């Protein structure tokens, strides 16, 4: 397992992280129920394989995942970097709306559920356009001063929202976010437009959530095989948004082809592709069973060839949007290091159509 400093912080974080979205005895969206013994096993297995980053959120079955994970920590807290998230409304009361009220009221309860005195990283789970950026930054800085969190981050932000938040913090001599958690897969590569390079430009770590597309990119779902019950996709899971079903199934065909060459699984190919993409600092794995966890972590030893990567990229490549196509054509040599690789890929795509 490889490690890197997370953004502009001293957190030395493993490339793979273990997510706890499935750590729930109640189940998540009627899927993923897990007993405490299995959760304990997953934490131990991850640690034994070099994973030191563990990610949770207060919205995962309204805190139940944090309780299960908190019990699984046991005497291993010193070996862990723990992140959690807040910001979604959990109870049907007006006082539970707004990112700041939610953060202020939930942090102590969250720490109690986890059985720890502090978080290493606390994410604002979603952009709230009704709350001034100043309030969010000030609240997170206050939690750092109180010793309840070491660092903070954001999740599901647009490029401009990330820039606005970081800039306000720096200009007002406050601590900016050190990481962002975002959705990014070979099927959904929109983060390449601005979000990934923005993170790199600002010194903000890019942590990838749901790398297997909420279960869609496991190879189980093809043109002829639909989602089964007792799975997220089989129980009406609201995510993820597939923009073009034909392209999705074409991608699955390619992933299956690459997987067969390596005697690997589709999930392992997806994780290996993501692991080596530019500006990716961390990938949050999620598993419902021990077997899934073994499979996902084993992907770290899978090395795709240049031909494999080209094959995947050819079917999943983004169409450049303005002004990116304009810059790819006219000013590629003026691109920053963080964005250059994406503009180069856009340029190749444009040239192939001329």
N, C-alpha and C positions, 0 to 999 in steps of 0.2 A: 504494500500500500504506500502510495506517495502522499506527502503532506506539503501544504503551503500556507504562508501567512495569509490570513483572511482580510482582504482589503488593507486599509491603513490601521492595522491592529497587531497585537502580539499573539493573537490566537493562531496556533499552529494546527490546522484542520486537515483531516484526512480527505482524500479526493472523493471517497464514497461516504455518505452519511446514512444512518438508519432512521427512517421516518416512522412515526407511531400512529398513523391514521387508522390502522387496523387494530390497535391496542384497545380493545373494548369488549367487555363481557356482554354489553347490550347489543353489539353489532352496529355497523355504520350503514345507514340506508338499507337496513335488513340484510346486510352482508358483512362478513369479516369478523364475526364474534370470535374472541380468543380468550382462552383461560390464562390464569396468572402463570402457570408453569411454562406455557409456551412462550409468553412474553419474556420470562426470565431467561429461557433458553436462547431466544433471539438476541437479547442484549449481550449475553455471555459469548455467543458465537461471533457476533459483530466485533466485540472487543478482542477476541482471540485472533481475528483476522485483520487486525490493525485499524479498525474503524473506531474513531474517538469522538465523532460528532453525532449527536442524537437530537432529532427535531420533533417537536410536538406543537400543539395549539389548543387554546381553550375551547375552540368550537368543535373539536373532534368529540362527537357525542356529548357535547356540553360539559366537557371537563373529565369525562370518564377515562379517556385515553391517558390523561395526565396522572390520574390516580393509579392506573395499571402500570404505567411507566415508572412512576414514583416508587411503587413497591419493588419494581424490577431493578432499581438502582442499587439497593441494599448498601453495601460498604464500598461501592465502586465509584462514588462521586468524583474522587480525585483523579480518576482516569478518563473523565468525560468532559466534553464541551457540549453544553445543553442549550438549545434554542427553543423558544416558544413564540407564539403569535397571538395577537389580540386585535380587536377592532370590529368584528362582526357582532350584531345584536344577538344576545343569547336569551333574553327574557322579553316578554311583550309589555314593556313599560317605556314611556317617553324618556325616562332618565337613563335608559340603557342605549340610547342612540348617541352618535358622535364618538369619534375615535378617542378623544381625550377623557370623557367621562368613563368610557369603557376601560381604558387603561388604568385610570386612577382607582377604580373600584375593584378591579380584578386581580391586580398584581399580588396582593397579600394572599388572596384565596388560592391563586395559582401556585405560589411558592409552597403553601401548606399542602396542596394536592401532591406536589412533587417531592415534598419532604426535604427541601433544600433551602438555604438562606439567600441564594442569589441565582440569577440566570447569567450565562455567559453572553447570550445574545437574545434580544427581544425585538421581534418584528411587529410593525404595524401591518396587519394582514391585508389591508386593501386601502387604496386611496379614498379619502373622504373629501369631496369638493365643497362640503358645507362647513368644514372646519379650517380656520386659518392655519397656514403652515407654521406660523410662529408658535401656536399653542402646542402642536404636535412636537416640535423640536424642543420647546421649553420643558414639556412634561417628561420627555425621554431623558433630557439632561438632568432633570431633577431626580429621576429614578437612579441615574448613575451616581449622582452626589450622595444619595441615601444608601448606596451600596447594594441596592436590590437587583441591579443589572450591571454588567461590565461594559456592554456595548449595545447598540441598537441598529435596527435595519428596517427595510420596507419590503413589501411584497405586492406583486400585481400592479405596480406603478407603470405609467407610461414614461417615455423618455423625458418629456418636458416636465412631468411631475417630479421625477427623480432629480432633474437639474434644479428645479425651483427649490426643492427641499434642501438639497446639498448647499446650494448657493446662499440661501437665507441663513443657514446654520453658520457657515464659514464667515459670512459678512458680519454676523453678530457675535463673533467670537465664541461660538458654541460648538459642541461636538456633533459632527455630521454622521449620517448613517454609514456603517462600514460594510454593509452587505445588502443585497437585494435577492429575494427568492422569486423566481419567475417560471413560467411554463414554456418549455422548449423541447420539441421532439423533431425527428426527421419528417413527420407529417405536418407539423405546425412550426415553421421556422421564422415567423414574423419578428421575433425578438432580434433577428439579425439586422433589421432595418435601422433601429436606433437603440433599443434597450441594452443589448449586449455591449456594443461599443461605448455607450454612455457610461455603463458601469466601469469599464476599463479606464476610460478617460478620467473619471472622478476618483479613481482608486477605491472603488466599491466592488467587493467580491460578488461574482455572479453564481448563485446557488440555484440549481435546476430542480424543480419539484415535478412530480408526476412524470418521470422520464419515459414511462411506458404508456403514456396517453390514457391514464386512468384505467388501465387494463386492456385497452384496445390494441396495443402494439406488442402483444405477447405471442402472436401467431395463432391464437385460438379462434380468432374471428376472421373469417374469409367470406368470399361471395356465397359460399354454400353452408357455412357454419355460423350461426348467430349466437348471441350471448345466452348463457345458461343461467338458471335460477341460482341463488346463493352466491352470485358474483355482483360486483358493482354495476356493471353494464346490464345485467339481467334483472335488476330490481329498480329500473327507472332512474338510474343515476343521472343527474342533470348535465353532467359534463361527460364527454368533451365535445366541442363543436367540430364536426367534420364538414369542411367547406365544400369538398368535391368527392363524393363517394367513389367515383370511378378511379380518380387518382389515388385515393386511399387504398383501394384493393390492388391497384398496380404496384404500389409501394410494398404492400404485404407480399406480393409475388416475388419482388426483387429481394426483400429481406429473407424470405424462405430460401431462395436460390443461394444467397451468400451464406446463410446458416448451414445449408447442406454441404457446402465446400469445406467448412471448418468443423463439421460434426458438432455444431453448436445449436443453440435455440435462437429463435427470432428475438426474444427478449435480450439475450446476451449480445446479439449483433447490434441492437439499438443502443444498449448501454456502452458498448465499445465505440460506436460511432460518436456518441455524445461526449464520452470521456476525452476524446482527442480533438474535439472541435475547438476553434480559437475562443479565448476569453471565458472558458468554462472552468470555474474554480472548484465546484462541488456538485455532486449529484446525489439527491436524496432518494434512497431506495425504499420501497414499501413492499411488504410481503404478508400474505395471509396465512401461509403455512411454512413449516421448516424447509420443505423441499424448494419452495419458491425463493426463500432466503439463500439457500445454498447455491441455487442456479444463478441468482443475481450477483452475488459476491464473486462467484467463479468467473464471471465475465471480465473481471479485472485483468486476467491473464490472456484474454483473447486479443490478438493483434490483427486488425484488418489490413489487407493489402491496398495499395493505391488503386488497383483495379476495382476492389470491393467498394471503396469510398466513392470512386467515380460513378460506379453503377448506382449506388444509393442516391448520390447527389443529382444524377441526371434525371431521375424521376421525381425528386422532391424539391428541385431548385425553385427559389422564389422568383416571381416576376418583379423586376425592379420598379419601384414607384418613384414619382417625381418628389424631390430633385435628385434622387439617387441615380436614375438612369442618365440624367444630364451630367452629373459629376463623373460617372463611370466613363462616359464618352469624352468629356472635355477636360477634366482636371484630375485624372486618376493619379498622376504623379504628385499631387498636392494633398493626398489623403494622409490622415494620421495613421499610426501603426495599428490602433484599435479598430479602425474601420476598413483598412486597406484590403484585407482578405475578402471581405464581402463585396466591395466594389470591383475587385478583380473577377470574382465569380459572376457578377452582373455583366461585366464587360464581355466575358466569354460567351454568355448566353445571348447578349445582343448581337455579337458578331456572327453567331451560328445562325441567326435568322436573316441576316443580310444577304 
